[in-house]
Amino acid sequence: TPSVIDAGEAEMKFMSVKEGDPFILQTVVRQLYRDELIVWRFGDEGKLIAKHDVETKSPPLYDETDERFRDRLKLDHQTGSLTITNTRTTDSGLYKVKICSNKLTVYRKYIVTIS
């Protein structure tokens, strides 16, 4: 079975950003390999906002059902980090990333405040 690295409460990252400024949610991964799946979620309800399956070599999917982030998300193909541009106060909240491969699963959480 794959190993699990859970960032847990102690590893939660807190960020404060000025409205309008871009920010990057960085993963702990230096380089993605061919079998990884990256899933980014937002809010307490864990709404899917971005997903990338490295193995399929398809472009990242951004969830367009949530108009909040339309055309403002960019996923880094090498690290899985997520950039959010043209920030708004409604972007404040909990962000979670899960990176899975056949070797391990990594979780990371971020609390972002836009002021």
C-alpha positions as CSV (number, residue, x, y, z in Angstrom):
1,T,0.0,0.0,0.0
2,P,1.2,3.6,-0.7
3,S,2.7,5.6,2.1
4,V,0.8,8.6,3.3
5,I,2.3,11.9,4.3
6,D,-0.3,14.1,6.0
7,A,0.7,17.6,6.8
8,G,-1.7,17.6,9.7
9,E,-2.6,20.7,11.7
10,A,0.9,21.6,12.6
11,E,1.9,21.8,8.9
12,M,-1.0,24.0,7.9
13,K,0.3,27.1,6.1
14,F,-1.1,30.5,6.7
15,M,-0.9,33.2,4.1
16,S,-2.0,36.9,4.0
17,V,-2.4,38.5,0.6
18,K,-3.4,42.0,-0.5
19,E,-6.5,42.1,-2.7
20,G,-5.5,42.1,-6.4
21,D,-2.1,40.5,-5.7
22,P,-1.4,37.0,-7.1
23,F,-0.3,34.2,-4.8
24,I,1.1,30.8,-5.2
25,L,0.2,27.8,-3.1
26,Q,3.3,25.7,-3.2
27,T,3.3,21.9,-2.9
28,V,6.1,19.9,-1.2
29,V,6.9,18.3,-4.5
30,R,10.0,19.4,-6.4
31,Q,9.2,17.4,-9.6
32,L,6.1,15.6,-10.6
33,Y,6.6,12.1,-12.1
34,R,4.4,10.4,-14.7
35,D,2.0,8.6,-12.4
36,E,0.8,11.5,-10.2
37,L,-2.6,12.9,-9.8
38,I,-3.0,16.4,-8.2
39,V,-6.3,17.6,-6.8
40,W,-6.9,21.1,-5.4
41,R,-9.9,21.9,-3.3
42,F,-11.3,25.1,-1.8
43,G,-13.5,25.9,1.2
44,D,-14.8,23.9,4.1
45,E,-16.9,21.9,1.7
46,G,-13.9,20.9,-0.3
47,K,-15.1,22.1,-3.7
48,L,-12.9,20.9,-6.5
49,I,-11.1,23.8,-8.2
50,A,-8.2,22.2,-10.2
51,K,-7.1,18.7,-11.1
52,H,-4.2,17.3,-13.2
53,D,-3.5,13.7,-14.1
54,V,0.2,13.7,-15.1
55,E,0.0,10.2,-16.5
56,T,-2.6,11.1,-19.2
57,K,-0.6,14.1,-20.3
58,S,-3.9,16.0,-20.6
59,P,-4.0,19.6,-19.7
60,P,-5.1,20.5,-16.2
61,L,-8.8,20.7,-15.6
62,Y,-10.2,23.7,-13.8
63,D,-13.7,23.4,-12.4
64,E,-15.8,25.9,-14.2
65,T,-18.9,25.3,-12.2
66,D,-17.5,27.6,-9.6
67,E,-17.4,31.0,-11.3
68,R,-15.4,32.4,-8.5
69,F,-12.0,31.4,-10.0
70,R,-12.8,31.6,-13.7
71,D,-9.6,32.3,-15.7
72,R,-7.6,33.1,-12.6
73,L,-6.0,29.7,-11.8
74,K,-2.8,28.3,-13.2
75,L,-1.3,24.9,-12.2
76,D,2.4,24.4,-12.5
77,H,3.1,21.3,-14.6
78,Q,6.4,20.5,-12.8
79,T,5.5,21.0,-9.1
80,G,1.7,21.0,-8.9
81,S,1.7,24.4,-7.3
82,L,-1.4,26.5,-7.8
83,T,-1.2,30.2,-8.7
84,I,-4.3,32.4,-8.2
85,T,-4.3,35.8,-9.9
86,N,-6.4,39.0,-9.6
87,T,-7.3,38.0,-6.0
88,R,-10.6,39.0,-4.3
89,T,-11.6,38.9,-0.7
90,T,-13.9,36.0,-1.6
91,D,-10.8,33.9,-2.3
92,S,-10.1,33.8,1.4
93,G,-10.4,30.4,3.0
94,L,-9.1,26.9,3.2
95,Y,-7.2,25.3,0.3
96,K,-6.2,21.7,0.3
97,V,-4.0,19.7,-2.1
98,K,-3.7,16.0,-2.5
99,I,-1.0,14.5,-4.6
100,C,-1.2,10.8,-5.2
101,S,1.1,8.4,-6.9
102,N,1.5,4.6,-6.7
103,K,4.3,5.2,-4.2
104,L,2.8,7.8,-1.8
105,T,0.1,10.3,-1.1
106,V,0.8,13.8,0.2
107,Y,-1.7,16.2,1.7
108,R,-1.2,19.9,2.4
109,K,-3.5,22.6,3.8
110,Y,-3.4,26.4,3.5
111,I,-5.4,29.1,5.1
112,V,-5.4,32.2,2.9
113,T,-6.7,35.6,4.0
114,I,-7.2,38.3,1.3
115,S,-7.5,41.8,2.7
